[in-house]
Amino acid sequence: MDLSLAVLFLAGLITGFSKFSVGGMGLLVLPIVMIAFPGPEALGVLLPLYIITDLMAIASYRSKIDWSVLARFLPLAFLGVFVGSYFLANVDADQFLTFLGVTIIAMIALGLYLDFRPAAFMRKPWAAYSMGFFGGVISMIANAAGPIFSLFLLEQKLEKASYVSTRAWAFFIINLVKLPFYIGLGLLSVESTEASLYVIPGLIIGSFIGFHFLKKVNPIQFKWMIRIMSALAAFKLFLFS
């Protein structure tokens, strides 16, 4: 099998499994896709994939969305997307690799912090604005803002159904906002969209596996495995930058 096809299938498999099981695997996907599509162009390959998974999520969770929480969080996220687009327009390949590696390590550190420390400050208005902004920047540049979004939304003390629905819609809206910026930067094109289509079989299979095997996964052990694999991916990026 061609390397690019194998990489895209694996990326879809991981994304589908993550979306419908324990989550937390998003940090792995971009470094994997960059094996076949080095540099920022990997972002354009992935964005249609994420929008497809977003549509699957919002179709499953259509009710109990807390729009008041999104109204505090999203405006600064849109600004962060704009700032992130400026960064992508002026970054070279080596700088991109370094930034991505730093971002992955920072997201792992954030996850470790959340395991041991409360984050009640996330209910402050300034936290909503800052998390929205930095989440938008990181989503635009690295598609790795999941830990930031989850941190903010978890600390709003929403009901489980409301948390899941609100989170799904936050990702969907932000990824839609990113579309014109990726097109303007030349990262999303007909060619990159054609490459994205090869991800769909893996996405479907991964979603099926994640949905049916969720109860058999040890979340704690799985979370640590993902952190270790993500850290290794980050250090590999440093070596190539």
C-alpha positions in Angstrom: 0.0 0.0 0.0 1.2 3.5 -0.8 2.7 5.3 2.3 0.3 8.2 1.9 -2.8 6.0 1.8 -1.6 4.0 4.8 -0.9 7.2 6.8 -4.3 8.7 5.9 -6.1 5.4 6.8 -4.3 5.4 10.2 -5.2 9.0 10.9 -8.9 8.3 10.1 -8.8 5.2 12.3 -7.4 7.1 15.3 -9.7 10.0 14.9 -12.9 7.9 14.6 -11.8 5.7 17.6 -11.0 8.8 19.7 -14.3 10.6 18.8 -16.5 7.7 19.8 -14.5 6.3 22.8 -12.2 7.8 25.4 -11.0 10.8 23.4 -7.6 12.5 23.9 -5.9 11.1 20.7 -6.1 14.3 18.7 -2.5 15.2 19.6 -1.3 12.1 17.7 -3.1 12.7 14.4 -1.3 15.7 13.0 2.3 14.3 13.5 1.1 11.0 11.8 -0.3 12.9 8.8 2.9 14.9 8.5 4.8 11.7 7.7 3.2 11.9 4.3 2.4 15.7 4.2 5.2 17.5 6.0 4.6 21.0 7.1 1.4 23.1 7.5 -0.2 21.5 4.4 -1.1 18.6 6.7 -3.6 20.9 8.4 -5.6 21.3 5.1 -5.8 17.5 4.7 -7.1 17.1 8.2 -9.7 19.9 8.4 -12.4 18.2 6.2 -11.9 15.1 8.4 -12.5 17.0 11.6 -15.6 18.7 10.1 -17.0 15.2 9.2 -16.5 14.0 12.7 -18.0 17.2 14.0 -21.1 16.6 11.9 -21.3 13.1 13.3 -21.1 14.4 16.8 -23.7 17.2 16.5 -26.1 14.8 14.8 -25.8 12.6 17.9 -25.9 15.5 20.4 -28.5 18.0 19.2 -30.0 19.2 22.4 -29.1 20.9 25.7 -26.5 23.1 24.1 -25.5 25.9 26.5 -25.3 28.8 24.1 -24.5 31.3 26.9 -21.3 29.4 27.6 -20.4 29.4 23.9 -21.2 33.1 23.7 -18.5 33.9 26.3 -16.0 31.5 24.7 -16.3 31.8 21.0 -15.8 35.5 20.1 -12.2 35.4 21.4 -11.7 32.0 19.7 -12.6 33.6 16.4 -9.9 36.3 17.1 -7.5 33.5 17.9 -8.2 31.8 14.6 -7.4 35.1 12.8 -4.1 35.5 14.8 -3.2 31.9 14.0 -3.8 32.4 10.3 -1.3 35.3 10.4 1.3 33.0 12.1 0.8 30.3 9.4 1.2 32.9 6.7 4.6 33.9 8.0 6.1 30.7 9.3 8.6 28.4 7.6 8.6 24.6 7.9 11.2 24.4 10.6 9.4 27.0 12.8 6.1 25.1 12.3 7.6 21.8 13.4 9.1 23.5 16.5 5.8 25.2 17.4 3.9 22.0 17.0 6.2 20.1 19.2 6.0 22.8 21.9 2.2 22.8 21.6 1.9 19.0 22.1 4.2 19.1 25.2 2.1 22.0 26.6 -1.2 20.2 26.1 0.3 17.1 27.8 1.4 19.3 30.7 -2.1 20.8 30.9 -3.6 17.4 31.1 -1.3 16.4 33.9 -2.1 19.6 35.8 -5.8 18.8 35.5 -5.3 15.4 37.0 -4.0 16.8 40.2 -5.2 20.3 40.6 -8.7 21.9 40.6 -9.3 24.7 38.0 -12.3 26.6 39.5 -10.7 29.8 38.1 -12.1 28.7 34.7 -15.5 30.1 35.8 -14.1 33.6 35.8 -15.0 35.8 32.8 -11.3 36.5 32.0 -10.7 32.8 31.8 -13.4 32.4 29.2 -11.8 35.1 27.1 -8.2 33.9 27.4 -9.1 30.2 26.9 -11.2 31.1 23.9 -8.3 33.1 22.4 -5.6 30.6 23.0 -7.9 27.7 21.9 -8.6 29.5 18.6 -4.8 30.1 18.0 -3.9 26.5 18.8 -6.8 25.0 16.8 -5.8 27.1 13.8 -2.1 26.2 13.9 -2.1 22.7 15.3 -5.6 21.3 15.5 -4.8 20.5 19.1 -7.1 22.7 21.2 -9.1 19.8 22.6 -7.5 20.0 26.1 -8.2 23.7 26.3 -11.8 23.5 25.2 -12.4 20.5 27.5 -10.8 22.3 30.5 -12.9 25.4 30.1 -16.2 23.5 29.5 -15.7 21.0 32.3 -15.2 23.7 34.8 -18.6 25.3 33.8 -20.2 22.5 35.8 -22.6 21.6 33.0 -24.8 18.5 33.0 -23.2 15.6 31.2 -25.5 15.9 28.2 -25.0 19.7 28.0 -21.3 19.4 28.3 -21.1 16.9 25.4 -23.5 18.9 23.2 -21.8 22.2 23.9 -18.3 20.8 23.3 -19.4 19.2 20.0 -20.9 22.5 18.7 -17.9 24.5 19.8 -15.6 22.3 17.7 -18.0 22.4 14.7 -18.3 26.2 14.7 -14.6 26.9 15.1 -13.7 24.4 12.4 -16.2 26.1 10.0 -14.6 29.5 10.8 -11.2 28.1 9.9 -12.3 27.0 6.4 -11.9 30.3 4.6 -8.6 31.0 6.3 -7.2 27.7 5.2 -8.4 28.3 1.7 -6.9 31.7 1.6 -3.5 30.4 2.8 -3.5 27.7 0.1 -3.6 24.9 2.7 -7.0 23.7 1.7 -7.4 22.9 -2.0 -9.0 20.5 -4.4 -5.9 18.3 -4.1 -5.8 18.3 -0.3 -9.6 17.6 -0.2 -9.1 14.6 -2.5 -6.4 13.3 -0.1 -8.9 13.8 2.8 -11.3 11.4 1.1 -8.9 8.5 1.7 -9.3 9.1 5.4 -13.0 8.3 5.4 -12.7 4.4 5.4 -10.4 4.5 8.4 -12.7 7.0 10.1 -15.8 4.8 9.7 -13.9 1.7 11.0 -12.4 3.6 13.9 -15.8 5.0 14.9 -17.3 1.5 14.9 -14.4 0.1 17.0 -14.5 3.0 19.4 -18.3 2.8 19.9 -18.4 -0.9 20.5 -15.2 -1.4 22.6 -15.5 1.7 24.8 -16.5 -0.3 27.9 -13.5 -2.6 27.4 -10.9 0.2 27.5 -9.2 1.1 30.8 -9.4 5.0 30.5 -6.5 5.7 32.9 -4.1 3.3 31.3 -5.2 4.4 27.8 -4.7 8.1 28.7 -1.1 7.5 29.8 -0.4 5.5 26.7 -1.6 8.4 24.5 0.5 10.9 26.5 3.6 8.9 26.1 3.0 8.4 22.4 2.2 12.1 21.9 5.4 13.1 23.8 7.5 10.8 21.5 5.8 12.4 18.5 6.7 15.9 19.8 10.3 15.0 20.4 10.5 13.5 16.9 9.3 16.9 15.6 12.0 18.7 17.5 14.6 16.4 15.9 13.4 17.3 12.4 13.1 21.1 13.1 
